[in-house]
């Protein structure tokens, strides 16, 4: 029988802090930031407002595979706009349900209208692994 994860709230597993790019940032700039931070996605933010989520997959599938120039194409043009978000106090089950129902791997965590972190499938797997470890 699989172990049960003790984490109950998004804040228990989320990666705190926000790695973000401006909407007008080039895909190259975004990709370099992802590489430097060893992450697969960034928030696209206009000031403190989350306008999208840009992933390494978005860059590969929506830009490079379409023959677009990552030097000149903006993050806003290929990101997922108006992303689903969760709050740090939301039940973890709600985040899992959103990810499953909408086939997304990452959700920005927003509190009082401001991004405060990100929760990803990797975060969920890490929480599960921590519980499963002897």
Secondary structure, 3 states (H helix, E strand, C coil): CCCCCCCCEHHHCCEECCCEECCCCEHHHHHHHHHHHCCCEEEEEECCEEEEEEEHHHHHHHHHHHCCCCCCCEHHHHCEECCCEECCCCEHHHHHHHHHHHCCCEEEEEECCEEEEEEEHHHHHHHHHHHHCC
